[in-house]
Amino acid sequence: MTTDVAASAASEAIRVPRAAHRRRGLVLLAAAVFNVWVWATRARNLIADAGDFSAAFVGVHAVLYLSATAVALVVGVIGWRQWREARTPDPHASSA
C-alpha cells in the first residue's frame, strides 16, 4: 500500500551531522549581522544626505533598504533556529 511506502520513507530521513548544522547556522547568523550592518549604515547615510536628493529617490531607497534588512532578519532567524537545533540533544543517538 502507499501508506507503508510513505511511512518507511519518512522514517529513513537523511541525517545531517550536528556540527554541520552548527556551522551552517553560524554562517547564516554572520551573513544576517553583516547585512543588517551594511543596510543600516546605508540608511543612516541616506537620511543624513536626504536634502541632496529628491523625495522619490529617498523613498524608493528607503523601501529597498527596509526590505533588504527584513530579508537579513529572516536569514538570521533561520540561522538562529538551525544553530539552536544543533545544540539540542539528539533523540536518535545511542546511549550506549
N, C-alpha and C positions, 0 to 999 in steps of 0.2 A: 504494500500500500504506500501511497505517497507520504502519509504522516510518519511512517517508520523511517523513510529516507530523510525527511526533513529533521526529525529528531536526532538521527545519527550524525547528520551534517552539523547541526548546532552543537552537539557535544564534542565534535572534533575541531574546535576553533583553533586558529593559528595562535600560538603563544609567543609573545614578544618578551625578550628578557627585560627585567625591571630596570637595569642600567640604561638600556636604550630609551625607555620611557622617560627616565630622569634626564638624560642628555637632551632628548627632543624637547621636553618641557622647558629646560633651561634655555635652549636656543630660541624657542618661541617667546619666552619671557624677555630675553635680551633684545630680540627684534622689536617687541612691543615697547619696551622702555626707550630704545633708540628712536623709534618713530614718534612716540609722544614728545620726546625732547626736541626732535627736529621740527615737527609741525607746530609745537608751542612756541619755539623760537621764531619761526617764520610768522606766526600770527602776531607775536609781540612786535616784530619789526613792521608788519603791515599796519598795525594800529599806530605805531609811532610815526609812520610816514603817510598816514591816511590823507593828510591835506594835500599831498602832491599828486594824488590820483583821483579819478572820477569815482562817484559813488557806486556806479555799476561795477567797476574794476574791483573795488574794495569788497562789495557784496558777493561777487562771484568767487573771489579768492577766499573770503571768509567761509563760504559754504564748502569749498574744496578742502580747506584746512580742517574744518569740523568733521567732514566725512572721513578724511584720512585718519584723524585722531580716533574716530569711532571704530574704524577698522582695526587700528592698532590696539584699542582696548579689547575688542573681540578676540584678537590673536593672543593677547595677554591672558584673558580668561581661559582660553583653550590650553595655553601653556601651563597656567597655574593648576588647572584640573589634572593635566597629564602628570605634572611633577608631583602633585599630591597623591595621585593614584599610585605612583611608583613607591611612595613611602608606606602605603598600607600593607599589612601582611598578606602574603599570597595564600588564598584559601586552598589552592591545589598543591601546595608544597608538601612534601612528605615530612612527617615529624620524626622520622627515624634517624 
